[in-house]
């Protein structure tokens, strides 16, 4: 038994029953964290049972990040027996929601579920109201999601190779939907434009959830988005799948070539997602949150739902605070020169 949990019994002679009582109390203290893994203490004095943990998603509902968040929330709640809810705070390519969590109380009850956008924002937004390395405590990496290049029904190209030719010829009239500067859909569009040396018309949305609705309705021509949002509508024929940005074809979308197969260089991209807590969240709460995250990542329901969407679940090492901290630093360094070369800034 870890002596950290053994209460410092006072030196004064105590009846055996009192000493026993104190021991039971310390055992209860150490079991509670294990039982309720992610459960920080009830908010003082509300007495109405535990306050839920809120996962803040910085994009609109019914989009790819929201899909990962709702699956994770359900798995964390199921594993820990603790209520976990999702709250969408969208805007400014995901930086509005991140800024909100950066200012939240460091009590383990408000967390940010964000992605690669966490790494691009410091370069894209020169007056960003937070620093992702300084103002957040990494809890752990969650998943990596491949991306797809998709088109509206009736788009005048069926294959990716045809689409490349059509894009080059008609770049002044092609409308690309995306979720704001720094979003995954923006970065993918940026790599595509650089690779094809074209300048396309980009229309921002609060998330690719609402953008997908417009694409299906023919209000936009193209979008680069995550399989968590596009896999099902591609298979259902509501949008046209053109290609994938993964190194290899995806089992669930076998007919879609990789960008490399279609001769598009430099368009290999998958979107990592991570969980972050506000700076100052106590280490013991962070540890419990990481335990709850890792238990959720291993839960059969979560594993099945992610596999169905071609999503790669983070390993134990990747889903640790150190794993996410290392990734974030490396990704900020990777994207800064790409963004500076493109010269696209949000402000
Ligand atoms: C979303 O959830 O809407 C997406 O993650 C947006 C994006 O990053 O492209």
Boltz pocket constraint, residues with backbone or C-beta under 6 A from the ligand:
constraints:
  - pocket:
      binder: B
      contacts: [[A, 59], [A, 60], [A, 63], [A, 64], [A, 65], [A, 66], [A, 117], [A, 178], [A, 179], [A, 182], [A, 183], [A, 184], [A, 185], [A, 186], [A, 206], [A, 207], [A, 208], [A, 209], [A, 224]]
      max_distance: 6.0
